[in-house]
Amino acid sequence: MAVYLIHFEHPYKHARHYLGSTNDLQARLQHHQAGTGARLMEVVTKAGIRWHVSRTWQGGRDVERALKTWKNSPKLCPTCWQEQFSQRLLSLSTRDDPWHE
């Protein structure tokens, strides 16, 4: 069984991620792409928001539940890490650049 984290390209209301578990990841992702299965994935798909699997873990519903209980998906998400790192780098480079206004 696998636990997976989906990162949304743009937030849907307050949601930026979906966390789920499955025995067949490829089949489950096809359901998400079709807008079937989880309600959040259905509305995200209908809203035209692009998404991708950002991370997976080995484990079942117990691992999924533990991660959801933590309620901090951005800290679990490598895509968010990369976005934050890029923003910090950009702010440092423009702040120290005497030619940047």
Secondary structure, DSSP 4 states (H G I P E B T S, - for coil): -EEEEEEEEEEETTEEEEEEEES-HHHHHHHHHHT-SSHHHHHHHHTT--EEEEEEEE--HHHHHHHHHHT-HHHH-HHHHHHHHHHHHHHHHHHS-TT--
